[in-house]
Amino acid sequence: MESGKRDGGQLDGETMGSEENVDGVGVVAVESEMFRMEQVIEYVAEIEENEDPYLQFLLQHKRISGVYWALTSLHLLNAQHRAPVEKIFDYVHSCYDEESGGFGGHPEQDPHILYTLSALQILALLGRLDSVDTDQVMQFVCKRQNQDGSFSGDEISGEIDTRFSYAGLLCARLLGRIADIDVKSAVKYVIKCANFDG
């Protein structure tokens, strides 16, 4: 028997809970001294309150994605009621660039396809996707697709990455506008990026 494990293969200090059904998916609940759910929830729920200026400066450019990760964490922990919904909603819209139709990582920052996806994912979790100008956002997303099917992250750098392909396709999917994207060329481009090792 491995050190630190008992006969059932469980780690010391860990007890297996009963199997639960969450949205049609069987999940085994684990109670552990190592995982204190309430502390995790408190940490995530209070991240927004951290006003350390140095930390704010370092993370400002991708803050909207951080909000998405925190909100998703609360949903996974069945604690979405702890999220300050209206504050998050207002913040997301403060990152919107009306001229381009995209969202920046923080207010007054250049729009980027990754942050546009984070904004849409947040609004989807809040049930508020109808608050965006779908035509304007899709105009931004479609402009990011290049002739070879790839996607650029923004208008300025022209950087191309398969992450941006994912973001562009998911933006269109969330808004019910996948037909606006040249999916065939997007798929061909991703396949071309496959490495020799698979």
N, C-alpha and C positions, 0 to 999 in steps of 0.2 A: 504493500500500500504506500502511495506517495506521501511524503512528509506534508503535514498540514491538512490532509484530507481524511475524512472518515470513510466507512465502508460504502456509503452511497455516492462517493465521488464529490461530496460537498466540501467546501472550504470551512475550516474552523470558524465558528462565530456566525455561520450562515444557516438559515433554515429555509427549506423550500416551502412556499405557500401553495395554495390550491390553484388549479388551472382555471383561468377566467376567459370569458369570451368578450373581446373588445371590438366592436364594429365588425363582427363576423370572423375575427381572427383569434385563434387560441393563443393565449399568452400565459406563461407560467410566472406567477408573482413571486418575487424573492424578497424575503425580509433579511436584512443584514445589518450588523453593527457598522459595517464599512459604508453603507449607503443610507444616509439619514435624509429621507425625502424632504421633510419640512425645511431642513437647512438649505438644501439645494433650491427649493422653491423660493425661500427668502432671498438667497443670493441672486437668483435670476431676476426676481421681481424688483430688486432694489438696485440693479446695475445702472439704470437710468439716473438714479439719484447721486451717483458718484461724480463729484465736481472737481476732482483732481485736475488742474489745468494742463499738466504735462501729459497725463493719460488722455484727456480730451483731445489735445493737439495731435498725439500720435495716432489715434483711432478715428479722427474726424472724417477722413476721406472715405471710410467704408462703414460709417455709423449706421446707415440705413440697413445694411446687411446684418449688422450686429443686432438691430431691433428684430429683424426676421428670425435670426437664430434664437434669440431669447423668447420670442413669442411662440415659436415652434416647441421649444423646451417646455414651456408652461403647458402647451396643449398635450404633449406626450406624457406629462405628469398629471394630467387631468386637473390642472390648476389655472386654466385660461381666464377664470373669473378674477384672478389676481392682477391681470394686465390692465393698465390705465387706458382703456380703449379710445376715448376721445383725444387724449394727449397723443397717443400713437397716430391716430387718424390725422390730426392736425400736422404732426411732424412730417408724415409721409407727403402730404400735399405741399408742405413748405419746401420740399426737395424737388418739386416739379418745375420743369422749364417749359413755359408756355410756347416759346418760339420754336423749339425743336420737337416737343412732345415727349421727351425723355425725362428721366429722373437722375439727379446727381446723388452722390454718397452722403451729402449734407447740403443744407440750404446754400444757395449761391455758388455751388460747385458745378463744373461741367457735367452734362448728362452722359451716362455710360450705359451700355446694354445690361451689364451685370446688376447695376443698381436699379435699373428700370424693372428687371425681373424681381429683385427683392421687394420693391414697392408693390408690384402687382401681387406677389405672394402674400404680403402682409394684408393687403386689402381683401384678398380672397379669404384669408383666415378670419378677418373681421366681418365678412359678409358684405363688404362695401365696394366691390369691383365696379358697381354701377356709377360710382362717383367720378370715374375717369372719363376723359374724352377719348373713346376707343379709336376713332378715326385718326386723331392726332398722335396717339401713342403708336398705333400701327404704322403711321407714316415714318416715325422715327425708327422703328424696328426694321421696316422694309428697306430703308436707306442704308442700313448697316450690312445688308447682304450684297456680296460682290458677284461679279459675273461668273466666277468659277464655283459659286455656291457657298463659299466661305462667308463668315461674318466678321466685320471689324467691330471692336468694342465701342469706339467713338469716332467722331468726325475729325478730330485733331491728329491723333497719333497714327491712325490707320493700322494699329496692331491687329493681327489675325490670330485666332486661337479657337480650338474646338470647343472650349468653354463657352465662347460667344455663340457658336452654332447652337449649342444646347439652350442657352439663354434666349436666343431669338425665337427658336421653335417653341419653347415653353411659354414665352410671352404671347405668341400668336394663339397657342392652344388655350391658355387661360382666358383670353378675350374672345374665343370662339371664332377666330379669324385665320385659321391655319391655311385656308385657301389663298390668302394674300401672299404667302411665302412660296418660293420655288423649292418645294420639298425634295423633288427628284434630284436637283443639282446639289442641294444641301447634303443629302445622303451620299451622293457620289463623292463629294469633297471629303466627308468624314471617312469613308472607306479608303480613299487615297492616303489618308494619314496613318493607316495601320502600320505598326512596326513589324519587322521580320519575325519577331518572337510571338506575334499574336496580340 
